């Protein structure tokens, strides 16, 4: 004999009410999962217990995407049915939706941090693990990209510094070579000047009294100057002729 029809009314017994809630909740989440898999549908289920505890199910554990899709759909319908969006009722509805979305985001954030995982089933934990693996993959890819870009930038800077260093070293060598050539040229000029001074004859001072023992004013018929002319080994003859004339 089959079970009788259950009368739908509030269960007064607290324990029975809690047991019924747990069984019906599990069945509801199971049915939501089945319709999502069998019919390839996006399902979002949110259940709050009498104590305010949240239970939810979302296809691929992506409640944010389903809520965003619901908001876009409901917003389009409100645009057609309720042109006056400045009414207090519309603002209250929008506030409630934003508050619910914020709670979902906060709960998902706690899940990503490894907190409040006791109420998650095996499939939800697997989906959460998959999302974390995908996120870590994206993070590692981006990190490697940033590292490669930094290494490439450092290599470019190193190459530029090496080229600048080589250019400065070349300029220094050219300057040292120029200074060495100039120093050699100055030393050669100084050497040539010193050689000229060393090879020049030293002329003694003329002593007129020695050249002309009888005095300049005496006239001996030109014999004395001629004698001095021949006997002076230092002063050239032409200079003596010039002085004597």
One Martini backbone bead per residue (centre of mass of N, CA, C, O) as a GRO file, in nm:
protein
  245
    1UNK     BB    1   0.095   0.036   0.024
    2UNK     BB    2   0.087   0.355  -0.014
    3UNK     BB    3   0.143   0.663   0.047
    4UNK     BB    4   0.025   0.927   0.178
    5UNK     BB    5  -0.073   1.238   0.171
    6UNK     BB    6   0.093   1.522   0.239
    7UNK     BB    7   0.051   1.777   0.448
    8UNK     BB    8   0.086   2.120   0.392
    9UNK     BB    9   0.261   2.215   0.681
   10UNK     BB   10   0.372   2.313   0.962
   11UNK     BB   11   0.609   2.182   1.171
   12UNK     BB   12   0.607   2.172   1.512
   13UNK     BB   13   0.831   1.987   1.541
   14UNK     BB   14   1.159   2.051   1.561
   15UNK     BB   15   1.295   1.784   1.488
   16UNK     BB   16   1.119   1.711   1.244
   17UNK     BB   17   1.182   1.969   1.090
   18UNK     BB   18   1.488   1.922   1.064
   19UNK     BB   19   1.477   1.648   0.918
   20UNK     BB   20   1.307   1.740   0.679
   21UNK     BB   21   1.498   1.958   0.580
   22UNK     BB   22   1.741   1.777   0.522
   23UNK     BB   23   1.601   1.588   0.318
   24UNK     BB   24   1.485   1.801   0.120
   25UNK     BB   25   1.749   1.939   0.060
   26UNK     BB   26   1.897   1.700  -0.063
   27UNK     BB   27   1.685   1.649  -0.286
   28UNK     BB   28   1.698   1.928  -0.417
   29UNK     BB   29   2.001   1.925  -0.491
   30UNK     BB   30   1.982   1.666  -0.661
   31UNK     BB   31   1.777   1.771  -0.871
   32UNK     BB   32   1.949   2.010  -0.967
   33UNK     BB   33   2.183   1.835  -1.068
   34UNK     BB   34   2.022   1.662  -1.270
   35UNK     BB   35   1.908   1.890  -1.454
   36UNK     BB   36   2.187   2.002  -1.530
   37UNK     BB   37   2.294   1.737  -1.669
   38UNK     BB   38   2.055   1.634  -1.851
   39UNK     BB   39   1.971   1.946  -1.971
   40UNK     BB   40   2.187   2.169  -1.980
   41UNK     BB   41   2.145   2.360  -1.724
   42UNK     BB   42   2.109   2.658  -1.549
   43UNK     BB   43   2.155   2.634  -1.194
   44UNK     BB   44   2.000   2.812  -0.910
   45UNK     BB   45   2.034   2.750  -0.553
   46UNK     BB   46   1.861   2.891  -0.260
   47UNK     BB   47   1.902   2.821   0.098
   48UNK     BB   48   1.735   2.899   0.408
   49UNK     BB   49   1.729   2.860   0.721
   50UNK     BB   50   1.597   2.940   1.029
   51UNK     BB   51   1.911   3.024   1.115
   52UNK     BB   52   2.052   3.137   0.834
   53UNK     BB   53   2.151   2.908   0.668
   54UNK     BB   54   2.338   2.833   0.381
   55UNK     BB   55   2.215   2.689   0.067
   56UNK     BB   56   2.372   2.574  -0.242
   57UNK     BB   57   2.334   2.573  -0.611
   58UNK     BB   58   2.559   2.551  -0.900
   59UNK     BB   59   2.660   2.560  -1.203
   60UNK     BB   60   2.992   2.510  -1.175
   61UNK     BB   61   3.003   2.697  -0.922
   62UNK     BB   62   2.852   2.973  -1.069
   63UNK     BB   63   2.670   3.205  -0.922
   64UNK     BB   64   2.746   3.476  -1.049
   65UNK     BB   65   2.662   3.417  -1.342
   66UNK     BB   66   2.364   3.355  -1.279
   67UNK     BB   67   2.296   3.626  -1.143
   68UNK     BB   68   2.369   3.806  -1.380
   69UNK     BB   69   2.167   3.681  -1.573
   70UNK     BB   70   1.918   3.743  -1.401
   71UNK     BB   71   1.952   4.050  -1.390
   72UNK     BB   72   1.937   4.103  -1.693
   73UNK     BB   73   1.659   3.978  -1.733
   74UNK     BB   74   1.500   4.141  -1.517
   75UNK     BB   75   1.577   4.420  -1.628
   76UNK     BB   76   1.440   4.391  -1.904
   77UNK     BB   77   1.156   4.347  -1.791
   78UNK     BB   78   1.137   4.615  -1.630
   79UNK     BB   79   1.163   4.800  -1.876
   80UNK     BB   80   0.882   4.701  -1.992
   81UNK     BB   81   0.694   4.719  -1.720
   82UNK     BB   82   0.891   4.948  -1.557
   83UNK     BB   83   0.966   5.268  -1.633
   84UNK     BB   84   0.966   5.336  -1.321
   85UNK     BB   85   1.275   5.343  -1.133
   86UNK     BB   86   1.213   5.564  -0.888
   87UNK     BB   87   1.082   5.379  -0.711
   88UNK     BB   88   1.092   5.233  -0.402
   89UNK     BB   89   1.054   4.938  -0.492
   90UNK     BB   90   1.296   4.919  -0.687
   91UNK     BB   91   1.512   4.990  -0.477
   92UNK     BB   92   1.458   4.754  -0.284
   93UNK     BB   93   1.516   4.530  -0.487
   94UNK     BB   94   1.806   4.616  -0.555
   95UNK     BB   95   1.917   4.595  -0.267
   96UNK     BB   96   1.859   4.292  -0.226
   97UNK     BB   97   2.037   4.192  -0.460
   98UNK     BB   98   2.304   4.316  -0.373
   99UNK     BB   99   2.316   4.176  -0.099
  100UNK     BB  100   2.312   3.885  -0.205
  101UNK     BB  101   2.563   3.910  -0.381
  102UNK     BB  102   2.759   3.984  -0.154
  103UNK     BB  103   2.725   3.721   0.005
  104UNK     BB  104   2.825   3.535  -0.217
  105UNK     BB  105   3.106   3.660  -0.247
  106UNK     BB  106   3.196   3.616   0.047
  107UNK     BB  107   3.164   3.309   0.047
  108UNK     BB  108   3.358   3.250  -0.188
  109UNK     BB  109   3.600   3.375  -0.052
  110UNK     BB  110   3.609   3.175   0.182
  111UNK     BB  111   3.648   2.927   0.006
  112UNK     BB  112   3.920   3.025  -0.124
  113UNK     BB  113   4.044   3.034   0.184
  114UNK     BB  114   3.929   2.761   0.335
  115UNK     BB  115   3.637   2.833   0.431
  116UNK     BB  116   3.341   2.697   0.490
  117UNK     BB  117   3.345   2.356   0.398
  118UNK     BB  118   3.125   2.171   0.543
  119UNK     BB  119   2.870   2.225   0.326
  120UNK     BB  120   3.029   2.074   0.111
  121UNK     BB  121   3.044   1.872  -0.142
  122UNK     BB  122   3.210   1.687  -0.363
  123UNK     BB  123   3.144   1.851  -0.619
  124UNK     BB  124   3.204   2.130  -0.498
  125UNK     BB  125   3.499   2.071  -0.425
  126UNK     BB  126   3.589   2.005  -0.713
  127UNK     BB  127   3.514   2.277  -0.836
  128UNK     BB  128   3.692   2.444  -0.649
  129UNK     BB  129   3.957   2.308  -0.727
  130UNK     BB  130   3.943   2.379  -1.025
  131UNK     BB  131   3.939   2.686  -0.993
  132UNK     BB  132   4.210   2.703  -0.843
  133UNK     BB  133   4.380   2.578  -1.068
  134UNK     BB  134   4.314   2.789  -1.282
  135UNK     BB  135   4.414   3.032  -1.121
  136UNK     BB  136   4.707   2.931  -1.083
  137UNK     BB  137   4.770   2.917  -1.382
  138UNK     BB  138   4.730   3.217  -1.440
  139UNK     BB  139   4.933   3.320  -1.233
  140UNK     BB  140   5.185   3.174  -1.344
  141UNK     BB  141   5.173   3.292  -1.626
  142UNK     BB  142   5.196   3.589  -1.539
  143UNK     BB  143   5.459   3.560  -1.381
  144UNK     BB  144   5.634   3.461  -1.618
  145UNK     BB  145   5.586   3.706  -1.794
  146UNK     BB  146   5.704   3.917  -1.601
  147UNK     BB  147   5.984   3.788  -1.577
  148UNK     BB  148   6.057   3.799  -1.879
  149UNK     BB  149   6.029   4.104  -1.906
  150UNK     BB  150   6.243   4.174  -1.695
  151UNK     BB  151   6.480   4.025  -1.826
  152UNK     BB  152   6.470   4.175  -2.097
  153UNK     BB  153   6.514   4.457  -1.978
  154UNK     BB  154   6.788   4.394  -1.843
  155UNK     BB  155   6.935   4.312  -2.102
  156UNK     BB  156   6.907   4.585  -2.243
  157UNK     BB  157   7.055   4.750  -2.028
  158UNK     BB  158   7.319   4.588  -2.038
  159UNK     BB  159   7.382   4.645  -2.335
  160UNK     BB  160   7.386   4.954  -2.314
  161UNK     BB  161   7.614   4.968  -2.101
  162UNK     BB  162   7.829   4.823  -2.268
  163UNK     BB  163   7.834   5.021  -2.504
  164UNK     BB  164   7.905   5.267  -2.333
  165UNK     BB  165   8.168   5.152  -2.215
  166UNK     BB  166   8.314   5.106  -2.487
  167UNK     BB  167   8.303   5.401  -2.579
  168UNK     BB  168   8.464   5.518  -2.341
  169UNK     BB  169   8.718   5.344  -2.380
  170UNK     BB  170   8.782   5.448  -2.664
  171UNK     BB  171   8.813   5.746  -2.589
  172UNK     BB  172   9.041   5.707  -2.385
  173UNK     BB  173   9.247   5.582  -2.581
  174UNK     BB  174   9.254   5.819  -2.778
  175UNK     BB  175   9.346   6.027  -2.572
  176UNK     BB  176   9.607   5.885  -2.483
  177UNK     BB  177   9.732   5.879  -2.766
  178UNK     BB  178   9.733   6.186  -2.810
  179UNK     BB  179   9.903   6.258  -2.559
  180UNK     BB  180  10.150   6.087  -2.638
  181UNK     BB  181  10.211   6.232  -2.907
  182UNK     BB  182  10.242   6.516  -2.789
  183UNK     BB  183  10.475   6.448  -2.593
  184UNK     BB  184  10.674   6.353  -2.812
  185UNK     BB  185  10.679   6.618  -2.971
  186UNK     BB  186  10.783   6.797  -2.738
  187UNK     BB  187  11.044   6.639  -2.688
  188UNK     BB  188  11.162   6.675  -2.972
  189UNK     BB  189  11.172   6.985  -2.969
  190UNK     BB  190  11.354   7.011  -2.721
  191UNK     BB  191  11.589   6.850  -2.839
  192UNK     BB  192  11.645   7.032  -3.084
  193UNK     BB  193  11.702   7.291  -2.926
  194UNK     BB  194  11.937   7.180  -2.756
  195UNK     BB  195  12.119   7.102  -2.994
  196UNK     BB  196  12.155   7.385  -3.111
  197UNK     BB  197  12.286   7.509  -2.857
  198UNK     BB  198  12.524   7.303  -2.834
  199UNK     BB  199  12.646   7.362  -3.142
  200UNK     BB  200  12.700   7.646  -3.084
  201UNK     BB  201  12.925   7.898  -3.083
  202UNK     BB  202  13.137   8.058  -2.861
  203UNK     BB  203  13.144   8.394  -2.808
  204UNK     BB  204  13.361   8.623  -2.744
  205UNK     BB  205  13.453   8.902  -2.622
  206UNK     BB  206  13.542   9.196  -2.730
  207UNK     BB  207  13.886   9.328  -2.742
  208UNK     BB  208  14.019   9.609  -2.849
  209UNK     BB  209  14.295   9.613  -2.707
  210UNK     BB  210  14.387   9.334  -2.829
  211UNK     BB  211  14.346   9.398  -3.129
  212UNK     BB  212  14.464   9.701  -3.047
  213UNK     BB  213  14.752   9.784  -2.893
  214UNK     BB  214  14.789  10.090  -3.013
  215UNK     BB  215  14.519  10.163  -3.087
  216UNK     BB  216  14.273  10.300  -3.281
  217UNK     BB  217  14.413  10.591  -3.356
  218UNK     BB  218  14.646  10.447  -3.471
  219UNK     BB  219  14.887  10.468  -3.748
  220UNK     BB  220  15.052  10.172  -3.906
  221UNK     BB  221  14.963  10.110  -4.205
  222UNK     BB  222  14.787   9.842  -4.139
  223UNK     BB  223  14.952   9.617  -3.975
  224UNK     BB  224  14.808   9.552  -3.709
  225UNK     BB  225  14.534   9.451  -3.808
  226UNK     BB  226  14.652   9.225  -3.982
  227UNK     BB  227  14.780   9.068  -3.754
  228UNK     BB  228  14.521   9.022  -3.587
  229UNK     BB  229  14.376   8.886  -3.815
  230UNK     BB  230  14.570   8.627  -3.806
  231UNK     BB  231  14.582   8.568  -3.474
  232UNK     BB  232  14.270   8.524  -3.453
  233UNK     BB  233  14.080   8.227  -3.383
  234UNK     BB  234  13.775   8.330  -3.322
  235UNK     BB  235  13.750   8.566  -3.503
  236UNK     BB  236  13.645   8.650  -3.786
  237UNK     BB  237  13.778   8.822  -4.049
  238UNK     BB  238  13.529   8.985  -4.144
  239UNK     BB  239  13.482   9.121  -3.866
  240UNK     BB  240  13.756   9.268  -3.853
  241UNK     BB  241  13.725   9.431  -4.110
  242UNK     BB  242  13.475   9.581  -4.020
  243UNK     BB  243  13.599   9.707  -3.765
  244UNK     BB  244  13.851   9.839  -3.904
  245UNK     BB  245  13.679  10.012  -4.119
   0.00000   0.00000   0.00000
